Amino acid sequence: MQAMVLPGVGGHLVPETRPDPEPGPGEVRIRVEACAVCRTDLHLIDGELPQAVYPVVPGHEVVGTVEALGPGVRAPRLGTRVGVPWLGHACGRCPYCANGRKNLCDAPGFTGCTRDGGFVTHLLAEAAFTVTLDPGCDPVATAPLLCAGLIGWRTLKLAGEAGTVGLYGFGAAAQIVAKLCRWQGCRVFAYTRPGDGLTQDFARALGAEWASGADEAAPEPLDAALIFAPDGRLVPVALGAVRKGGRVVCGGIHMSAIPSFPYARQWGERALLSVANLPQADALDFFAVASKAGIETRTRSFPLARANEAIAAHRTGALNGAAVLVP
């Protein structure tokens, strides 16, 4: 198999040729059809994920076909098209696993972080942590949904009943959430980098009724604010933007330090929440909703060997959509 490997923090990915892996108990081998590049991959490269194990193959928005089963695996079956998301393992023994909250497991494993991910031609994954997909889906268009879509959905669910939703950072996850909000009848207010008129226009095209820089105030208080940009300075800003009883939900796995702010910003039963990984049930719910809502992604494909170029394009914001590696 071919793999693009990250040797350590701050490095470029290097190509490696390896034997095709053999699945162990509970595992499946997947022939990778597409793997999207995520902001979390940038955090991995920059050494901002303390749980990371190097060297590692990045990538956790994987679509592929099951081509080999390990001992004890009954599902998914051979030939099934599946997705492989960020959460790739749970211990099954801690109190969270025992209570059905594997996304909060005390000893989890993460695809493309603590175990090799999808920047490869063939991938091993625990069968229990794969997501069965529509066999007729487009692998390239579906790949970004395995993180941006799933985490966006989880973040929106934690927002509760909200008629007005503010989105801070208008990358892949926020774009999907904007479409979901429009389908649900919610009003969307988009916050971007100050002066980023191109992204603001794009947000309006996706249904946002207002779009401006994060340094400006929305024309009315919000029911909920969802933060996808990894900038901790946005937390007190978002708390100040929601009405009493409103919620601020942080959707990223990494965020810079949150500055101090006066208690008045959170007083009034304003809630500050974070998303940690994703329960399997949420993944199943999301793909059912995405189909009904007609969720589509904007992508640009790159050959696997050009993974560094795809990462650079994602880092600079040169894409209005997702970079997707195609072996």
C-alpha positions as CSV (number, residue, x, y, z in Angstrom):
1,M,0.0,0.0,0.0
2,Q,1.0,3.7,-0.4
3,A,0.9,6.0,2.6
4,M,1.7,9.7,3.3
5,V,3.4,9.8,6.7
6,L,3.9,12.6,9.1
7,P,7.3,11.9,10.8
8,G,6.9,14.5,13.6
9,V,5.7,17.9,14.6
10,G,6.1,20.6,12.0
11,G,7.2,18.2,9.2
12,H,6.1,17.6,5.7
13,L,4.3,14.3,4.9
14,V,6.6,11.8,3.2
15,P,5.5,8.9,0.9
16,E,6.0,5.3,2.1
17,T,5.3,2.0,0.5
18,R,4.2,-0.7,3.0
19,P,2.7,-4.2,2.9
20,D,-1.1,-4.2,2.8
21,P,-2.1,-4.5,6.5
22,E,-3.9,-7.5,7.9
23,P,-6.9,-6.8,10.1
24,G,-6.8,-8.1,13.6
25,P,-9.7,-9.1,15.9
26,G,-12.6,-6.7,15.5
27,E,-10.9,-4.9,12.6
28,V,-11.6,-4.4,8.9
29,R,-9.3,-3.5,6.1
30,I,-10.7,-0.7,3.9
31,R,-9.7,0.2,0.4
32,V,-9.7,4.0,0.7
33,E,-11.6,5.9,-2.0
34,A,-11.3,9.4,-0.6
35,C,-10.1,11.2,2.5
36,A,-10.7,14.9,3.2
37,V,-8.2,17.3,4.8
38,C,-9.5,18.8,8.1
39,R,-8.3,21.7,10.3
40,T,-7.5,19.0,12.9
41,D,-4.9,17.7,10.5
42,L,-3.2,21.1,10.8
43,H,-3.3,21.0,14.6
44,L,-1.7,17.6,14.3
45,I,1.1,18.9,12.1
46,D,1.6,21.9,14.4
47,G,1.9,19.8,17.5
48,E,-1.2,21.2,19.1
49,L,-2.8,17.8,20.0
50,P,-1.1,16.4,23.1
51,Q,-2.5,13.0,22.6
52,A,-0.9,12.6,19.1
53,V,1.5,9.7,18.5
54,Y,4.3,10.3,15.8
55,P,5.1,9.1,13.2
56,V,1.5,8.9,12.1
57,V,-0.6,8.8,8.9
58,P,-3.1,11.7,9.2
59,G,-6.7,11.8,8.0
60,H,-10.0,11.1,9.7
61,E,-12.6,11.9,7.0
62,V,-12.3,8.6,5.2
63,V,-14.6,6.9,2.7
64,G,-13.8,3.5,1.4
65,T,-14.9,-0.1,0.7
66,V,-14.4,-3.0,3.1
67,E,-12.2,-5.6,1.5
68,A,-11.1,-7.8,4.4
69,L,-12.5,-8.8,7.8
70,G,-10.6,-9.6,11.0
71,P,-11.6,-12.4,13.3
72,G,-15.0,-11.9,15.0
73,V,-16.3,-9.3,12.5
74,R,-19.8,-9.8,11.2
75,A,-20.6,-6.3,10.2
76,P,-19.9,-4.4,8.1
77,R,-19.7,-7.0,5.4
78,L,-17.2,-7.3,2.5
79,G,-17.9,-4.8,-0.2
80,T,-19.7,-2.4,2.1
81,R,-19.0,1.3,1.6
82,V,-18.1,2.8,5.0
83,G,-16.9,6.0,6.6
84,V,-14.1,6.2,9.2
85,P,-14.4,9.2,11.5
86,W,-12.2,10.8,14.1
87,L,-13.2,8.5,17.1
88,G,-11.6,5.2,16.2
89,H,-11.5,3.3,19.6
90,A,-13.0,3.3,23.0
91,C,-11.9,1.2,26.0
92,G,-15.3,-0.2,26.8
93,R,-14.5,-0.3,30.5
94,C,-14.6,3.2,31.9
95,P,-17.8,4.7,33.4
96,Y,-18.5,6.7,30.2
97,C,-18.4,3.6,28.0
98,A,-20.5,1.8,30.5
99,N,-23.1,4.5,30.3
100,G,-23.2,4.6,26.5
101,R,-21.1,7.7,26.2
102,K,-18.1,6.4,24.3
103,N,-17.3,9.8,22.9
104,L,-16.2,10.7,26.4
105,C,-14.1,7.6,26.9
106,D,-11.1,7.9,29.3
107,A,-8.8,6.0,27.0
108,P,-9.9,6.7,23.4
109,G,-8.2,6.2,20.1
110,F,-8.3,8.7,17.3
111,T,-8.0,8.0,13.6
112,G,-5.1,9.8,12.0
113,C,-3.8,10.9,15.5
114,T,-3.1,8.0,17.8
115,R,-3.6,5.4,15.0
116,D,-2.9,5.6,11.3
117,G,-5.6,7.5,9.3
118,G,-6.8,7.8,5.8
119,F,-4.0,9.4,3.8
120,V,-3.3,5.9,2.5
121,T,-4.6,3.4,-0.1
122,H,-5.6,0.8,2.5
123,L,-6.6,1.4,6.1
124,L,-7.3,-0.7,9.2
125,A,-10.2,0.4,11.4
126,E,-12.2,-1.1,14.2
127,A,-15.4,-2.3,12.7
128,A,-17.5,-1.0,15.5
129,F,-16.3,2.6,14.8
130,T,-17.1,2.6,11.1
131,V,-20.2,4.2,9.7
132,T,-22.1,2.4,6.9
133,L,-22.8,4.7,4.0
134,D,-25.1,4.7,1.0
135,P,-23.4,2.4,-1.6
136,G,-24.3,4.9,-4.3
137,C,-22.8,8.0,-2.5
138,D,-20.0,10.0,-4.1
139,P,-16.9,9.2,-2.0
140,V,-15.3,12.6,-2.7
141,A,-18.4,14.6,-1.8
142,T,-19.1,12.4,1.2
143,A,-15.6,12.5,2.8
144,P,-15.8,16.0,4.3
145,L,-19.1,15.0,6.1
146,L,-17.1,12.5,8.2
147,C,-15.8,15.3,10.4
148,A,-17.1,18.7,9.3
149,G,-20.6,17.3,8.9
150,L,-20.6,15.1,12.0
151,I,-19.1,17.7,14.3
152,G,-21.2,20.4,12.9
153,W,-24.3,18.3,13.5
154,R,-23.3,17.6,17.1
155,T,-22.5,21.2,17.7
156,L,-25.9,22.3,16.4
157,K,-27.7,19.6,18.5
158,L,-26.0,21.0,21.7
159,A,-27.3,24.4,20.8
160,G,-30.8,23.2,21.7
161,E,-33.9,25.0,20.4
162,A,-32.6,28.0,18.7
163,G,-34.3,30.3,16.2
164,T,-31.3,32.5,15.6
165,V,-27.8,30.9,15.3
166,G,-24.5,32.7,15.0
167,L,-21.6,30.9,13.3
168,Y,-18.1,32.0,14.2
169,G,-15.6,30.8,11.6
170,F,-17.2,30.0,8.2
171,G,-15.2,26.9,7.2
172,A,-16.4,23.5,6.1
173,A,-18.4,22.7,9.3
174,A,-20.1,26.1,9.5
175,Q,-21.0,25.8,5.8
176,I,-22.8,22.5,6.4
177,V,-24.5,23.9,9.6
178,A,-25.7,26.9,7.7
179,K,-27.5,24.6,5.2
180,L,-28.9,22.5,8.0
181,C,-30.2,25.6,9.7
182,R,-31.8,26.9,6.6
183,W,-33.5,23.5,6.1
184,Q,-34.7,23.6,9.8
185,G,-36.0,27.1,9.4
186,C,-33.4,28.8,11.6
187,R,-32.0,32.2,10.9
188,V,-28.2,32.3,10.4
189,F,-25.7,35.1,11.3
190,A,-22.2,34.5,10.0
191,Y,-19.0,35.8,11.5
192,T,-15.7,35.7,9.6
193,R,-12.3,37.2,9.8
194,P,-12.6,41.0,9.7
195,G,-12.5,42.3,6.1
196,D,-13.1,38.8,4.5
197,G,-15.7,40.0,2.1
198,L,-15.4,36.9,-0.2
199,T,-16.3,34.5,2.6
200,Q,-19.1,36.8,3.8
201,D,-20.6,36.8,0.3
202,F,-20.3,33.0,0.3
203,A,-22.1,32.9,3.7
204,R,-25.0,34.9,2.3
205,A,-25.2,32.7,-0.8
206,L,-25.7,29.7,1.6
207,G,-28.6,31.4,3.4
208,A,-27.0,33.7,6.1
209,E,-29.2,36.7,6.4
210,W,-26.3,38.7,7.9
211,A,-22.5,38.2,7.5
212,S,-19.7,40.4,8.8
213,G,-16.4,40.3,10.7
214,A,-16.3,38.8,14.2
215,D,-15.3,42.3,15.4
216,E,-18.9,43.5,14.7
217,A,-22.1,42.9,16.5
218,A,-25.1,41.2,14.9
219,P,-28.2,43.3,14.5
220,E,-30.0,41.4,17.3
221,P,-29.2,39.0,20.2
222,L,-28.7,35.3,19.3
223,D,-30.3,32.2,20.7
224,A,-27.1,30.3,20.2
225,A,-23.5,30.9,19.0
226,L,-21.4,28.1,17.5
227,I,-17.7,28.6,17.4
228,F,-15.7,26.6,14.8
229,A,-12.7,28.9,14.6
230,P,-9.9,27.8,17.0
231,D,-9.6,31.2,18.6
232,G,-10.3,31.4,22.3
233,R,-10.8,35.1,22.1
234,L,-14.1,34.5,20.4
235,V,-15.6,32.8,23.5
236,P,-16.3,36.0,25.5
237,V,-17.4,37.7,22.2
238,A,-19.9,35.0,21.6
239,L,-21.2,35.1,25.2
240,G,-21.8,38.7,24.7
241,A,-23.8,38.1,21.5
242,V,-26.3,35.6,22.9
243,R,-29.4,36.5,24.8
244,K,-30.1,35.4,28.4
245,G,-30.5,31.7,28.5
246,G,-28.6,31.3,25.3
247,R,-25.8,28.8,24.5
248,V,-22.3,29.1,23.2
249,V,-21.0,25.8,21.8
250,C,-17.3,25.3,20.9
251,G,-17.1,22.8,18.1
252,G,-13.3,22.3,17.7
253,I,-10.9,19.8,19.4
254,H,-8.3,22.6,19.9
255,M,-8.7,26.2,20.8
256,S,-6.2,28.9,21.9
257,A,-6.5,30.2,25.4
258,I,-9.7,31.9,26.4
259,P,-9.0,35.3,27.9
260,S,-10.6,36.4,31.2
261,F,-13.9,38.2,30.9
262,P,-16.4,39.7,33.4
263,Y,-18.9,37.4,34.9
264,A,-21.7,39.5,33.5
265,R,-20.9,38.0,30.1
266,Q,-22.1,34.6,31.2
267,W,-24.6,35.6,33.8
268,G,-28.3,35.3,32.9
269,E,-28.1,31.5,32.6
270,R,-25.9,31.7,29.4
271,A,-24.3,28.2,28.9
272,L,-20.8,27.5,27.6
273,L,-20.4,24.0,26.1
274,S,-17.9,22.0,24.1
275,V,-18.2,19.1,21.7
276,A,-16.0,16.0,22.4
277,N,-15.8,13.5,19.6
278,L,-19.0,12.0,18.4
279,P,-21.4,9.3,19.6
280,Q,-22.1,6.6,16.9
281,A,-25.9,7.4,17.1
282,D,-25.2,11.0,16.1
283,A,-23.4,9.8,13.0
284,L,-26.4,7.7,11.9
285,D,-28.8,10.5,12.6
286,F,-26.7,13.0,10.7
287,F,-26.5,11.0,7.5
288,A,-30.3,10.4,7.6
289,V,-30.8,14.2,8.0
290,A,-28.2,15.2,5.5
291,S,-30.0,13.1,2.8
292,K,-33.3,14.7,3.6
293,A,-31.8,18.2,3.7
294,G,-30.0,17.8,0.4
295,I,-26.6,18.6,2.0
296,E,-23.9,18.9,-0.6
297,T,-20.2,19.7,-0.2
298,R,-17.9,21.8,-2.3
299,T,-14.6,20.0,-2.8
300,R,-11.3,20.0,-4.8
301,S,-9.6,16.7,-5.4
302,F,-5.9,16.0,-5.1
303,P,-3.9,12.9,-5.8
304,L,-2.7,11.2,-2.6
305,A,0.9,12.0,-3.5
306,R,0.1,15.7,-3.5
307,A,-1.1,15.6,0.2
308,N,1.3,18.4,1.2
309,E,-0.1,20.7,-1.5
310,A,-3.7,20.0,-0.3
311,I,-2.7,20.7,3.3
312,A,-1.1,24.0,2.2
313,A,-4.2,25.0,0.3
314,H,-6.3,24.3,3.4
315,R,-4.0,26.2,5.7
316,T,-4.0,29.4,3.6
317,G,-7.8,29.4,3.1
318,A,-7.3,29.2,-0.7
319,L,-10.3,26.8,-1.0
320,N,-14.0,27.7,-0.5
321,G,-14.7,24.1,0.4
322,A,-12.7,21.0,1.3
323,A,-9.5,19.5,-0.1
324,V,-10.0,15.8,-0.7
325,L,-7.2,13.2,-1.3
326,V,-8.0,10.5,-3.8
327,P,-5.7,7.5,-3.9
